[in-house]
Amino acid sequence: MPKAFDADYRTNWLPAGLEAEHFSALNPYLDLVELEHGQVLYEPGGPIR
């Protein structure tokens, strides 16, 4: 089961660019996931899950 996004979001450039109030609104919908280096997240033309 994914963990809630409670890590320091400022280490990721996308959420770090958000104003605190916008991040607070988005935070309940975020999940922290661990990825391996080079892991493919999406193949062009493939379904988005």
N, C-alpha and C positions, 0 to 999 in steps of 0.2 A: 504494500500500500504506500503511495507517495506521501512524503512528509509535507507539512505546511511550509510555506516559504517564509521561514523565520531567519534565514541567513542574512548577512549584511548585503543588501541589494545594491549598495553603491559599488561593489566590485564588478558588477555587470553594467556595461555602458547603456543598455536600453532602459532599464528601470531607473538608473542613476540620472537620466535626463529628464525624468518626470518631476513635477512639483510634488511635494509631500502629500498634499490633499488628493492629487490624482492617483498617486501610488497607493494611498490608503484605500481608495475606492476599488482599485484593481487587485490588491493583495489577497482578498478572500478567494479569488479564482486562480491563484498561482500555486503550482506544485513544484517542489524541489526534486529534480531528478539527477541521477548520476549517469554520465555518458563516458564512453571510452574514447580515447584519442582516435580520430579518423572514422568514428561511427557515422554511418550514413543515416540521416534523418528523413530524407525524402528523395526519391528517384524522380527525375523529370517525367511527367506524364502519368505518374502513379497516383493512387488515391491518397488523400490527406486524411490521416486519422487523428 
